[in-house]
Amino acid sequence: MPKPCRHGRHSPHDGTRARGDQIPYVVSSPVNAQAKLLAAIVANPRQVRFADACKAAQLLGFVHKGGKGSHPAFARGDEPIGLNFQNRDGFIPPYQARQLIAMIEKCGGTS
């Protein structure tokens, strides 16, 4: 018969833990993180972070094409309308967030 572990909380050699020793963890796949980012932007257009807006544009297939000054411009080959974002203390203006949300809905970022 196998010996129990020295502190007695594990069953002998079966790899299980005692009830109080469970370690909670969340597995986050990139797809879930991307969907959460797009959903968060759609849910709250007044508080969209500049970095999140740039990441969302890239997730939708837009490519950074430069821009003037602090306004990075994003373009997509099959889309005649581009996106640009203005960094205002780490956030983008609400009207630019609405433009991004329209692209998310048009390009199939959310259902």
C-alpha positions in Angstrom: 0.0 0.0 0.0 1.4 3.4 -1.0 2.3 5.9 1.8 0.3 9.1 2.0 2.3 12.3 1.5 3.9 13.8 4.6 1.3 16.4 5.3 -1.7 14.0 4.6 -3.6 16.2 2.2 -3.1 14.3 -1.0 -4.4 10.8 -1.7 -1.5 8.4 -2.1 0.0 8.8 -5.6 -3.3 9.6 -7.4 -2.4 13.2 -8.2 -5.4 14.7 -6.6 -5.6 17.4 -4.0 -7.7 17.7 -0.9 -10.7 19.9 -1.2 -9.2 23.0 0.4 -6.1 22.9 -1.8 -7.8 23.6 -5.1 -6.0 26.3 -7.1 -8.4 28.4 -9.2 -7.1 29.5 -12.6 -8.5 30.9 -15.8 -7.2 29.8 -19.1 -7.4 32.7 -21.5 -6.9 32.0 -25.2 -6.0 34.8 -27.6 -9.4 34.5 -29.3 -11.2 35.1 -26.1 -9.0 38.1 -25.3 -9.6 39.5 -28.7 -13.4 39.1 -28.5 -13.4 40.6 -25.0 -11.5 43.6 -26.3 -13.9 44.2 -29.1 -16.9 43.7 -26.9 -15.6 46.1 -24.3 -15.1 48.8 -27.0 -18.7 48.3 -28.2 -20.1 48.4 -24.7 -18.4 51.6 -23.6 -17.4 54.0 -26.4 -16.7 56.8 -24.0 -13.8 55.1 -22.3 -11.8 53.4 -25.2 -8.0 53.4 -24.5 -5.8 54.6 -27.3 -3.7 51.4 -27.3 -6.9 49.3 -27.3 -8.2 51.2 -30.3 -5.0 50.6 -32.2 -5.0 46.9 -31.3 -8.7 46.6 -32.3 -8.0 48.1 -35.7 -5.2 45.6 -36.3 -7.5 42.7 -35.2 -10.0 43.9 -37.8 -7.3 43.6 -40.5 -6.3 47.3 -40.7 -2.6 48.1 -41.2 -0.8 51.1 -39.7 -0.2 53.5 -42.6 1.4 56.4 -40.8 -0.5 59.6 -40.1 0.1 63.2 -39.3 1.5 64.0 -35.9 -0.2 62.2 -33.1 -3.0 60.7 -35.3 -1.9 57.2 -36.5 -3.9 56.2 -39.6 -5.0 52.6 -40.3 -6.1 51.3 -43.7 -7.4 48.1 -45.1 -7.2 47.0 -48.7 -10.8 46.2 -49.3 -12.2 49.0 -47.1 -12.4 52.5 -48.6 -12.8 54.2 -45.2 -9.8 54.3 -43.0 -9.5 54.8 -39.3 -7.4 57.3 -37.4 -7.1 57.8 -33.7 -6.1 60.8 -31.5 -4.4 60.1 -28.2 -6.0 62.3 -25.6 -4.5 61.4 -22.2 -4.5 57.7 -23.1 -8.0 57.6 -24.6 -9.6 58.3 -28.0 -12.4 60.8 -28.5 -16.0 59.3 -28.4 -16.6 60.1 -32.1 -13.5 58.1 -33.1 -14.7 55.3 -30.9 -18.1 55.3 -32.7 -16.2 55.1 -36.0 -14.3 52.1 -34.7 -17.5 50.5 -33.5 -19.1 50.9 -36.9 -16.1 49.1 -38.4 -16.3 46.4 -35.8 -19.9 45.8 -36.7 -19.2 46.0 -40.5 -16.2 43.8 -40.5 -17.7 41.1 -38.3 -15.8 41.7 -35.1 -19.0 41.2 -33.0 -22.2 39.4 -33.8 
